[in-house]
Amino acid sequence: MSAAGVGPAPRRGWRSAATWVGAAIVGAVLFCAVFAPLLVPHDPFAQDLNNRLATPFWMDEGHDPAHLLGTDGLGRDYLSRLIYGARISMMIGVLTVVTSGLIGITLGVLGGFAGGRVDDAVLFAITCRLSIPVVLVALAVVGLLGSSLILVVLTLGLLLWDRFAVVARSTTMQVRNLDFVAAAWCAGCSRFHILLREVLPNIASHLVVVATLEMALAILLEAALSFLGLGVPPPLPSWGLMIAEAKEYMFFSPWVIVIPGVALFVLVLGINLLGDGLRDLFGTETET
């Protein structure tokens, strides 16, 4: 029975304003991340102890026109550090998704396509991963080996592949029984060719949605690690590190903790709105 006769279809995909809002937020942050050296008004690492905690433009008292969003406790321009913080957050989000996606998609596709003992081994690996608390393991690894950008990316990438594996496995099990896969077998195509040219393109839409969710989660976890002093090492302007450095000033200059906190909230919200829109878009395409 067609759903067209029941009522008007809901606004989905790119027809939804929320999807465009999410795409605009992610696009703006990505633009700032790519062109950060050209956009910053000051050196984000330059200190001016004579101009500490200058207020932002919406506060008349103590406002310095040269610093639109004020300065931090060491006199560094807050707008410049916020823009460079977008670069750190997007870099960690993208690299973590790439790392975890390579692991999870490889395991999921192999398990879902091969079945049997291979699938049992993949399920065992997924179960083991789900039993590991991500935050505690990340804290332990970074605490033992030290904080660095590469270590944070590798740690999060090795801990966030389970969703990719679960989705890749379930969708591969559906695709492997379709007619075009059987036609590829009959045409004498190799297993590698079928996986690369027939299976992966047909499950890519589901994996894109997972990638958006994992990117938002990776950015939040990096901010949490940096807030605890175990993430991106200073003086790199990570948003989580900016929040941690602003703790001692939050009662007297609350804007120093509000600005990076709002930036982090808006970015994660935008990624989730975009992910929801892509999920609805691909779901609509599948139904039609």
KOLDO-388190 format. One record per residue (C-alpha): residue in one letter; residue number from 1; x, y, z. Coordinates in steps of 0.05 Angstrom, whole numbers. Example, Ala and Ser with C-alpha at 12.3 -4.5 7.8 and 13.67 -1.06 7.14 Angstrom:
residues 2
+----+-----+--------+--------+--------+
| aa |   i |     px |     py |     pz |
+----+-----+--------+--------+--------+
|  A |   1 |    246 |    -90 |    156 |
|  S |   2 |    273 |    -21 |    143 |
+----+-----+--------+--------+--------+
***
This chain:
residues 288
+----+-----+--------+--------+--------+
| aa |   i |     px |     py |     pz |
+----+-----+--------+--------+--------+
|  M |   1 |      0 |      0 |      0 |
|  S |   2 |     27 |     68 |    -18 |
|  A |   3 |     36 |    119 |     36 |
|  A |   4 |     19 |    175 |    -12 |
|  G |   5 |    -55 |    167 |     -1 |
|  V |   6 |    -50 |    172 |     75 |
|  G |   7 |    -24 |    243 |     78 |
|  P |   8 |     33 |    289 |     57 |
|  A |   9 |    102 |    261 |     66 |
|  P |  10 |    144 |    293 |    121 |
|  R |  11 |    199 |    342 |    103 |
|  R |  12 |    261 |    300 |     97 |
|  G |  13 |    332 |    305 |     73 |
|  W |  14 |    349 |    371 |     39 |
|  R |  15 |    277 |    392 |     43 |
|  S |  16 |    285 |    402 |    118 |
|  A |  17 |    310 |    469 |    144 |
|  A |  18 |    347 |    432 |    200 |
|  T |  19 |    391 |    397 |    149 |
|  W |  20 |    410 |    462 |    117 |
|  V |  21 |    425 |    493 |    185 |
|  G |  22 |    470 |    434 |    201 |
|  A |  23 |    505 |    438 |    134 |
|  A |  24 |    516 |    513 |    142 |
|  I |  25 |    546 |    504 |    212 |
|  V |  26 |    592 |    448 |    190 |
|  G |  27 |    611 |    485 |    127 |
|  A |  28 |    627 |    549 |    165 |
|  V |  29 |    670 |    512 |    216 |
|  L |  30 |    705 |    474 |    161 |
|  F |  31 |    719 |    539 |    124 |
|  C |  32 |    749 |    569 |    187 |
|  A |  33 |    791 |    506 |    198 |
|  V |  34 |    819 |    506 |    127 |
|  F |  35 |    833 |    580 |    122 |
|  A |  36 |    850 |    593 |    195 |
|  P |  37 |    918 |    626 |    180 |
|  L |  38 |    883 |    676 |    135 |
|  L |  39 |    825 |    691 |    181 |
|  V |  40 |    858 |    702 |    248 |
|  P |  41 |    868 |    775 |    267 |
|  H |  42 |    926 |    760 |    314 |
|  D |  43 |    977 |    706 |    329 |
|  P |  44 |    937 |    656 |    372 |
|  F |  45 |   1000 |    639 |    412 |
|  A |  46 |   1024 |    711 |    425 |
|  Q |  47 |   1018 |    731 |    498 |
|  D |  48 |   1006 |    801 |    525 |
|  L |  49 |   1004 |    800 |    601 |
|  N |  50 |    988 |    874 |    602 |
|  N |  51 |    922 |    859 |    567 |
|  R |  52 |    896 |    799 |    605 |
|  L |  53 |    822 |    782 |    605 |
|  A |  54 |    800 |    838 |    559 |
|  T |  55 |    725 |    834 |    552 |
|  P |  56 |    689 |    817 |    486 |
|  F |  57 |    655 |    868 |    442 |
|  W |  58 |    586 |    862 |    474 |
|  M |  59 |    614 |    885 |    542 |
|  D |  60 |    630 |    959 |    545 |
|  E |  61 |    673 |    956 |    608 |
|  G |  62 |    745 |    937 |    592 |
|  H |  63 |    732 |    924 |    518 |
|  D |  64 |    792 |    928 |    471 |
|  P |  65 |    772 |    943 |    399 |
|  A |  66 |    832 |    903 |    374 |
|  H |  67 |    805 |    839 |    405 |
|  L |  68 |    734 |    825 |    383 |
|  L |  69 |    723 |    767 |    432 |
|  G |  70 |    771 |    793 |    484 |
|  T |  71 |    833 |    757 |    510 |
|  D |  72 |    847 |    699 |    556 |
|  G |  73 |    885 |    695 |    622 |
|  L |  74 |    951 |    703 |    585 |
|  G |  75 |    930 |    759 |    540 |
|  R |  76 |    922 |    716 |    477 |
|  D |  77 |    869 |    737 |    427 |
|  Y |  78 |    807 |    694 |    440 |
|  L |  79 |    779 |    699 |    369 |
|  S |  80 |    844 |    675 |    339 |
|  R |  81 |    848 |    617 |    388 |
|  L |  82 |    775 |    600 |    374 |
|  I |  83 |    787 |    597 |    299 |
|  Y |  84 |    849 |    553 |    307 |
|  G |  85 |    809 |    511 |    356 |
|  A |  86 |    761 |    496 |    299 |
|  R |  87 |    820 |    468 |    260 |
|  I |  88 |    840 |    423 |    318 |
|  S |  89 |    769 |    398 |    329 |
|  M |  90 |    755 |    384 |    255 |
|  M |  91 |    823 |    351 |    246 |
|  I |  92 |    811 |    304 |    304 |
|  G |  93 |    740 |    289 |    281 |
|  V |  94 |    760 |    273 |    209 |
|  L |  95 |    823 |    234 |    226 |
|  T |  96 |    786 |    194 |    280 |
|  V |  97 |    730 |    177 |    231 |
|  V |  98 |    780 |    155 |    178 |
|  T |  99 |    818 |    111 |    227 |
|  S | 100 |    757 |     80 |    260 |
|  G | 101 |    722 |     74 |    192 |
|  L | 102 |    779 |     34 |    161 |
|  I | 103 |    779 |    -15 |    219 |
|  G | 104 |    704 |    -21 |    228 |
|  I | 105 |    684 |    -24 |    155 |
|  T | 106 |    737 |    -75 |    139 |
|  L | 107 |    716 |   -121 |    195 |
|  G | 108 |    641 |   -111 |    183 |
|  V | 109 |    644 |   -123 |    108 |
|  L | 110 |    688 |   -185 |    115 |
|  G | 111 |    643 |   -214 |    169 |
|  G | 112 |    578 |   -198 |    134 |
|  F | 113 |    601 |   -223 |     66 |
|  A | 114 |    640 |   -285 |     86 |
|  G | 115 |    596 |   -310 |    143 |
|  G | 116 |    613 |   -373 |    182 |
|  R | 117 |    675 |   -371 |    226 |
|  V | 118 |    697 |   -304 |    198 |
|  D | 119 |    631 |   -273 |    220 |
|  D | 120 |    637 |   -306 |    288 |
|  A | 121 |    706 |   -276 |    297 |
|  V | 122 |    681 |   -207 |    277 |
|  L | 123 |    622 |   -213 |    325 |
|  F | 124 |    670 |   -233 |    381 |
|  A | 125 |    714 |   -172 |    366 |
|  I | 126 |    653 |   -126 |    366 |
|  T | 127 |    629 |   -156 |    432 |
|  C | 128 |    698 |   -146 |    463 |
|  R | 129 |    700 |    -74 |    440 |
|  L | 130 |    631 |    -59 |    467 |
|  S | 131 |    652 |    -85 |    535 |
|  I | 132 |    709 |    -34 |    539 |
|  P | 133 |    692 |     34 |    570 |
|  V | 134 |    717 |     84 |    519 |
|  V | 135 |    729 |    143 |    566 |
|  L | 136 |    766 |    104 |    619 |
|  V | 137 |    811 |     69 |    569 |
|  A | 138 |    826 |    135 |    533 |
|  L | 139 |    843 |    167 |    600 |
|  A | 140 |    888 |    109 |    618 |
|  V | 141 |    925 |    107 |    551 |
|  V | 142 |    936 |    182 |    546 |
|  G | 143 |    954 |    186 |    620 |
|  L | 144 |   1007 |    132 |    612 |
|  L | 145 |   1036 |    151 |    544 |
|  G | 146 |   1029 |    227 |    549 |
|  S | 147 |    984 |    276 |    512 |
|  S | 148 |    995 |    291 |    438 |
|  L | 149 |    950 |    304 |    378 |
|  I | 150 |    971 |    239 |    343 |
|  L | 151 |    961 |    197 |    405 |
|  V | 152 |    891 |    225 |    417 |
|  V | 153 |    871 |    210 |    345 |
|  L | 154 |    899 |    139 |    347 |
|  T | 155 |    867 |    125 |    415 |
|  L | 156 |    798 |    149 |    393 |
|  G | 157 |    804 |    115 |    325 |
|  L | 158 |    820 |     48 |    357 |
|  L | 159 |    762 |     55 |    406 |
|  L | 160 |    705 |     81 |    361 |
|  W | 161 |    702 |     30 |    304 |
|  D | 162 |    645 |    -13 |    332 |
|  R | 163 |    587 |     26 |    300 |
|  F | 164 |    621 |     23 |    232 |
|  A | 165 |    630 |    -52 |    241 |
|  V | 166 |    558 |    -65 |    263 |
|  V | 167 |    527 |    -24 |    207 |
|  A | 168 |    574 |    -50 |    154 |
|  R | 169 |    562 |   -122 |    174 |
|  S | 170 |    486 |   -117 |    175 |
|  T | 171 |    481 |    -79 |    109 |
|  T | 172 |    531 |   -126 |     75 |
|  M | 173 |    490 |   -186 |     96 |
|  Q | 174 |    430 |   -154 |     61 |
|  V | 175 |    468 |   -134 |     -2 |
|  R | 176 |    505 |   -200 |    -13 |
|  N | 177 |    440 |   -236 |    -29 |
|  L | 178 |    417 |   -187 |    -82 |
|  D | 179 |    415 |   -203 |   -157 |
|  F | 180 |    472 |   -158 |   -180 |
|  V | 181 |    520 |   -193 |   -132 |
|  A | 182 |    498 |   -260 |   -159 |
|  A | 183 |    507 |   -233 |   -230 |
|  A | 184 |    578 |   -212 |   -212 |
|  W | 185 |    593 |   -282 |   -187 |
|  C | 186 |    566 |   -312 |   -251 |
|  A | 187 |    608 |   -264 |   -292 |
|  G | 188 |    671 |   -292 |   -258 |
|  C | 189 |    688 |   -230 |   -217 |
|  S | 190 |    736 |   -240 |   -159 |
|  R | 191 |    715 |   -233 |    -87 |
|  F | 192 |    756 |   -169 |    -80 |
|  H | 193 |    723 |   -139 |   -142 |
|  I | 194 |    654 |   -155 |   -115 |
|  L | 195 |    669 |   -125 |    -47 |
|  L | 196 |    700 |    -62 |    -76 |
|  R | 197 |    655 |    -49 |   -136 |
|  E | 198 |    588 |    -80 |   -117 |
|  V | 199 |    581 |    -83 |    -41 |
|  L | 200 |    616 |    -20 |    -15 |
|  P | 201 |    581 |     30 |    -62 |
|  N | 202 |    514 |      2 |    -40 |
|  I | 203 |    527 |      8 |     34 |
|  A | 204 |    564 |     75 |     31 |
|  S | 205 |    501 |    116 |     46 |
|  H | 206 |    492 |     82 |    113 |
|  L | 207 |    565 |     90 |    131 |
|  V | 208 |    563 |    165 |    116 |
|  V | 209 |    510 |    173 |    170 |
|  V | 210 |    552 |    133 |    219 |
|  A | 211 |    612 |    177 |    202 |
|  T | 212 |    575 |    240 |    223 |
|  L | 213 |    555 |    210 |    290 |
|  E | 214 |    625 |    185 |    303 |
|  M | 215 |    655 |    253 |    285 |
|  A | 216 |    611 |    288 |    336 |
|  L | 217 |    629 |    237 |    389 |
|  A | 218 |    703 |    242 |    374 |
|  I | 219 |    702 |    318 |    381 |
|  L | 220 |    666 |    313 |    447 |
|  L | 221 |    713 |    260 |    474 |
|  E | 222 |    774 |    301 |    453 |
|  A | 223 |    744 |    362 |    489 |
|  A | 224 |    733 |    320 |    551 |
|  L | 225 |    804 |    293 |    550 |
|  S | 226 |    832 |    363 |    539 |
|  F | 227 |    789 |    390 |    595 |
|  L | 228 |    820 |    339 |    642 |
|  G | 229 |    890 |    357 |    617 |
|  L | 230 |    900 |    292 |    580 |
|  G | 231 |    882 |    313 |    509 |
|  V | 232 |    915 |    362 |    462 |
|  P | 233 |    975 |    391 |    497 |
|  P | 234 |    981 |    467 |    508 |
|  P | 235 |    991 |    517 |    478 |
|  L | 236 |    949 |    487 |    421 |
|  P | 237 |    882 |    522 |    423 |
|  S | 238 |    835 |    463 |    431 |
|  W | 239 |    765 |    483 |    452 |
|  G | 240 |    766 |    433 |    509 |
|  L | 241 |    833 |    461 |    532 |
|  M | 242 |    806 |    532 |    528 |
|  I | 243 |    749 |    512 |    574 |
|  A | 244 |    798 |    479 |    622 |
|  E | 245 |    843 |    541 |    623 |
|  A | 246 |    783 |    585 |    636 |
|  K | 247 |    759 |    548 |    698 |
|  E | 248 |    795 |    593 |    747 |
|  Y | 249 |    764 |    656 |    716 |
|  M | 250 |    693 |    630 |    706 |
|  F | 251 |    663 |    667 |    766 |
|  F | 252 |    695 |    734 |    750 |
|  S | 253 |    699 |    730 |    673 |
|  P | 254 |    647 |    677 |    654 |
|  W | 255 |    652 |    693 |    579 |
|  V | 256 |    720 |    658 |    576 |
|  I | 257 |    686 |    592 |    588 |
|  V | 258 |    621 |    607 |    553 |
|  I | 259 |    651 |    624 |    485 |
|  P | 260 |    688 |    558 |    472 |
|  G | 261 |    631 |    519 |    505 |
|  V | 262 |    580 |    550 |    458 |
|  A | 263 |    626 |    538 |    399 |
|  L | 264 |    632 |    464 |    417 |
|  F | 265 |    557 |    458 |    428 |
|  V | 266 |    541 |    491 |    361 |
|  L | 267 |    590 |    447 |    322 |
|  V | 268 |    565 |    382 |    352 |
|  L | 269 |    493 |    405 |    341 |
|  G | 270 |    508 |    421 |    268 |
|  I | 271 |    541 |    354 |    256 |
|  N | 272 |    481 |    317 |    286 |
|  L | 273 |    431 |    358 |    246 |
|  L | 274 |    469 |    343 |    182 |
|  G | 275 |    473 |    270 |    201 |
|  D | 276 |    398 |    266 |    213 |
|  G | 277 |    385 |    299 |    147 |
|  L | 278 |    430 |    251 |    110 |
|  R | 279 |    397 |    192 |    145 |
|  D | 280 |    328 |    216 |    122 |
|  L | 281 |    354 |    231 |     52 |
|  F | 282 |    384 |    162 |     42 |
|  G | 283 |    324 |    129 |     75 |
|  T | 284 |    278 |    165 |     26 |
|  E | 285 |    320 |    143 |    -32 |
|  T | 286 |    318 |     71 |     -8 |
|  E | 287 |    243 |     71 |     -1 |
|  T | 288 |    230 |    102 |    -69 |
+----+-----+--------+--------+--------+
***
